[in-house]
């Protein structure tokens, strides 16, 4: 009995423990990945009307590196003024004549999420050219660098405030004193494994109001025209803006996984038939005749091309029969 009680774990037992810990780690990573990516994707909507743009941002940032205090507040008073000023300052860096007004919205945070809705109007980015209203949309890919706060909650510089410190803590895990208790630390981004310093830098740059991933000409976005609603729409999905995972494996015990994830897609819409040129959206405000003629020309050209192709193939088939 005494020998059995003091028996040391065998090599097989150690291997089994390592496999169990690895399986638990992988399950945790997969669960976090599914939860953070499937729960809520952020959406940015820009509705063009009367030379203005109504902006509706629905934002969801996940991170479990540091626990976030619970908060549920509406933007009003100084918080609305500070946000309006920060937005306008950032937009003006890209399009100097724009202005931001009529801001409203809410901010909700809980443990590992920061969720926010922001609604505001943007004016000063359009001009009339004959029968067309041309709106400059280059400001859509803006970035707000300020540390915006609601009470003690930093809701904009989320990476620098909550993610980077946790990631930075384990950069030198292979040196004393961390190597005494930590077996390994891995940092993974959407591209795969990354060096610790690189991951820390990426974590520090994670910002809620950073939409530089949208800095692509509207002309390159996916365009659709809905005959039922009469809306021309452009959609762009740039992929995750933030996708970082840190797995800390102790020499004994269960690995811990910290993740930061933030992804959004954008939609620009305008009533009527419209076209995009570079970063601008051109809509007909002269009764729609010009754009309808342009649209008709495109349709006619397509039909002519199809008919010509069909005639060419028919002639080739006829000639092939004659040569038989």
C-alpha positions in Angstrom: 0.0 0.0 0.0 2.8 2.4 1.0 4.6 1.8 -2.3 1.5 2.4 -4.3 0.7 5.7 -2.4 4.2 7.1 -3.1 4.5 5.8 -6.7 5.7 8.6 -9.1 3.9 9.4 -12.3 5.1 7.3 -15.2 6.3 8.7 -18.6 2.9 7.6 -20.0 1.0 9.5 -17.4 3.0 12.7 -18.1 2.3 12.3 -21.9 -1.4 11.8 -21.1 -1.5 15.0 -19.0 0.2 17.0 -21.7 -2.2 15.8 -24.3 -5.1 16.6 -22.0 -3.8 20.1 -21.4 -3.2 20.6 -25.1 -6.8 19.5 -25.9 -8.2 21.8 -23.3 -6.2 24.7 -24.7 -7.3 24.0 -28.3 -11.0 23.7 -27.1 -10.7 27.1 -25.3 -9.2 28.8 -28.3 -11.9 27.4 -30.7 -14.6 28.3 -28.2 -13.3 31.9 -27.9 -12.9 32.2 -31.6 -16.4 31.1 -32.3 -17.9 33.2 -29.6 -16.1 36.4 -30.5 -16.6 36.2 -34.3 -20.2 34.9 -34.3 -21.8 36.9 -31.5 -21.9 40.3 -33.3 -20.3 41.8 -36.3 -20.0 45.5 -36.4 -21.8 47.4 -39.1 -21.2 50.9 -40.5 -24.0 52.4 -42.6 -23.8 55.7 -44.6 -27.0 56.9 -46.1 -26.6 59.7 -48.6 -29.5 62.3 -48.9 -29.8 65.9 -49.9 -26.0 66.4 -50.1 -25.6 65.0 -46.5 -24.7 61.7 -45.0 -26.6 60.0 -42.1 -24.0 57.8 -40.3 -25.1 54.8 -38.2 -22.3 52.9 -36.5 -23.0 49.7 -34.6 -19.7 48.6 -33.0 -18.8 45.5 -31.0 -15.3 45.0 -29.7 -14.4 41.7 -27.9 -11.4 41.3 -25.6 -10.9 39.1 -22.5 -7.3 40.1 -21.7 -8.5 42.5 -19.0 -11.9 42.5 -17.4 -13.9 45.6 -18.3 -16.2 47.4 -15.8 -20.0 47.3 -16.5 -21.4 50.5 -18.0 -24.6 51.5 -19.8 -24.8 55.2 -20.7 -26.2 57.4 -23.5 -24.0 60.0 -25.2 -25.2 63.3 -23.9 -23.7 66.5 -22.5 -19.9 66.5 -22.3 -19.5 62.9 -23.6 -21.5 63.8 -26.8 -19.5 67.1 -27.2 -16.1 65.4 -26.8 -17.1 62.6 -29.3 -18.4 65.1 -31.8 -15.3 67.2 -31.6 -13.0 64.1 -32.0 -15.0 62.8 -35.0 -15.0 66.1 -36.7 -11.3 66.7 -36.2 -10.5 63.2 -37.6 -12.8 63.6 -40.6 -11.4 67.1 -41.4 -7.9 65.5 -41.8 -9.3 63.6 -44.8 -11.9 66.0 -46.1 -11.3 69.6 -44.9 -14.8 71.1 -45.4 -16.8 68.5 -43.5 -18.8 69.0 -40.3 -20.4 66.6 -37.8 -23.7 67.3 -36.1 -26.7 65.7 -34.4 -24.7 63.1 -32.5 -26.6 60.5 -30.4 -26.0 56.9 -29.3 -25.2 54.6 -26.4 -22.3 52.8 -24.9 -22.6 49.4 -23.1 -19.7 47.5 -21.6 -19.6 44.2 -19.7 -16.6 42.1 -18.7 -15.2 41.3 -22.2 -17.3 43.4 -24.5 -17.5 47.1 -25.4 -20.6 47.8 -27.6 -21.6 51.2 -28.9 -24.1 52.7 -31.3 -23.2 56.1 -32.8 -25.5 58.2 -35.0 -24.5 61.5 -36.6 -24.8 63.7 -39.7 -21.9 64.7 -42.0 -22.2 67.7 -44.2 -19.8 69.7 -46.4 -18.5 66.8 -48.6 -20.8 67.3 -51.6 -21.0 69.6 -54.6 -23.4 70.1 -57.5 -22.0 69.4 -61.0 -24.8 70.0 -63.6 -27.5 67.4 -63.1 -25.3 65.5 -60.7 -24.7 65.7 -56.9 -21.1 64.5 -56.2 -20.3 63.4 -52.7 -16.7 62.9 -51.6 -16.6 59.8 -49.4 -12.8 59.7 -48.8 -13.5 60.6 -45.1 -15.1 57.2 -44.5 -11.7 55.6 -43.7 -11.1 57.9 -40.7 -9.3 57.2 -37.5 -9.8 58.8 -34.1 -6.6 58.7 -32.1 -7.9 60.3 -28.9 -8.4 58.5 -25.6 -12.2 58.9 -25.3 -13.7 58.1 -21.9 -17.0 57.4 -20.2 -16.2 57.8 -16.5 -13.2 55.6 -16.0 -13.9 53.5 -19.1 -11.6 54.0 -22.1 -13.9 53.1 -24.9 -11.7 54.1 -27.9 -8.1 53.1 -27.2 -9.2 49.6 -26.1 -6.0 47.9 -27.2 -3.6 50.3 -25.5 -5.6 50.4 -22.3 -6.8 46.8 -21.9 -5.1 44.4 -24.3 -1.5 45.5 -24.7 -0.6 45.4 -20.9 -1.7 41.8 -20.7 0.1 40.8 -23.8 3.3 42.7 -22.8 3.4 40.9 -19.5 4.6 37.6 -21.1 7.0 38.9 -23.7 10.0 37.7 -21.7 8.4 34.4 -20.5 11.6 32.5 -21.3 13.6 34.6 -18.8 13.5 34.6 -14.9 11.3 34.8 -13.1 8.5 33.9 -15.6 10.3 30.8 -17.0 10.1 29.2 -13.5 6.3 28.9 -13.9 5.6 29.4 -17.6 6.4 26.7 -20.2 5.5 28.6 -23.4 3.6 31.6 -24.7 2.3 31.9 -28.3 1.0 34.9 -30.1 -1.3 34.4 -33.1 -2.8 36.9 -35.5 -4.9 36.3 -38.6 -1.7 35.7 -40.6 -0.5 33.0 -38.1 2.1 32.9 -35.4 3.8 36.3 -34.8 6.7 37.4 -32.7 5.9 38.7 -29.2 7.0 42.3 -29.8 4.9 42.4 -33.0 1.8 41.1 -31.3 2.2 43.7 -28.5 2.5 46.5 -31.0 -0.6 45.3 -32.8 -2.5 45.0 -29.6 -1.6 48.6 -28.6 -2.9 49.9 -31.9 -6.4 48.3 -31.6 -8.8 51.2 -31.6 -12.6 51.2 -31.7 -12.9 54.3 -34.0 -10.2 53.2 -36.5 -11.7 52.6 -39.9 -8.6 52.9 -42.0 -9.3 49.4 -43.4 -12.1 51.1 -45.4 -9.6 53.3 -47.2 -10.5 51.9 -50.6 -12.2 53.7 -53.5 -16.0 53.3 -53.4 -15.7 52.3 -57.0 -14.0 49.1 -55.9 -16.8 48.2 -53.4 -19.5 45.7 -54.4 -22.3 47.7 -56.1 -26.0 46.7 -56.3 -29.2 48.4 -57.4 -32.5 47.3 -55.8 -35.4 47.8 -58.2 -37.9 47.4 -55.3 -36.4 50.0 -52.9 -34.8 52.1 -55.6 -31.5 52.2 -53.7 -28.0 52.0 -55.1 -25.8 50.3 -52.5 -22.1 49.7 -52.2 -20.8 47.1 -49.7 -17.3 46.5 -48.4 -16.0 43.9 -46.0 -12.3 44.4 -45.3 -11.9 41.4 -42.9 -11.0 41.6 -39.2 -9.4 44.9 -38.1 -8.2 43.1 -34.9 -7.6 39.4 -34.5 -5.1 38.5 -31.9 -4.7 35.5 -29.5 -2.2 34.9 -26.7 -2.0 31.4 -25.2 0.0 31.0 -22.0 0.9 27.5 -21.0 2.1 27.0 -17.4 4.5 24.2 -16.3 1.6 22.8 -14.4 -2.1 23.5 -14.8 -4.4 24.5 -17.6 -3.3 27.0 -20.3 -5.0 30.4 -20.4 -6.1 32.1 -23.6 -6.5 35.9 -24.1 -8.1 37.2 -27.3 -8.9 40.5 -29.0 -11.3 40.6 -31.9 -12.9 43.4 -33.9 -14.4 43.2 -37.3 -16.8 45.4 -39.3 -18.4 45.8 -42.7 -19.6 49.1 -44.4 -22.5 50.0 -46.6 -23.0 53.2 -48.5 -26.5 53.8 -50.0 -28.3 56.5 -52.0 -31.8 56.8 -53.4 -32.0 56.3 -57.2 -29.5 55.1 -59.8 -26.0 56.2 -59.0 -22.4 55.6 -59.9 -19.1 55.7 -58.1 -15.9 57.3 -59.4 -12.9 56.8 -57.2 -13.9 57.9 -53.7 -16.9 59.8 -54.9 -20.6 58.9 -55.4 -22.4 60.6 -58.3 -26.2 60.7 -58.2 -28.6 62.3 -60.7 -30.6 65.2 -59.2 -31.8 66.5 -62.5 -34.7 64.1 -62.9 -32.7 61.0 -63.5 -32.6 61.3 -67.3 -28.8 61.4 -67.6 -28.1 58.3 -65.5 -31.0 56.4 -67.1 -29.5 57.2 -70.5 -26.1 56.0 -69.2 -27.7 52.9 -67.8 -29.6 52.3 -71.1 -26.3 52.7 -73.0 -24.7 50.1 -70.9 -27.6 47.7 -71.3 -27.7 48.2 -75.1 -24.0 47.7 -75.4 -24.3 44.4 -73.4 -27.2 43.2 -75.6 -25.3 44.1 -78.8 -22.2 42.2 -77.5 -24.3 39.1 -76.7 -26.1 39.2 -80.1 -22.8 39.6 -81.9 -21.3 36.7 -80.0 -24.3 34.5 -80.8 -24.2 35.4 -84.5 -20.5 34.7 -84.6 -21.0 31.2 -83.1 -24.0 30.5 -85.4 -21.9 31.4 -88.5 -19.1 29.1 -87.3 -21.5 26.2 -86.8 -23.0 26.8 -90.2 -19.6 26.9 -91.9 -18.6 23.7 -90.1 -21.7 21.9 -91.5 -20.9 23.0 -95.0 -17.4 21.7 -94.9 -18.6 18.2 -93.9 
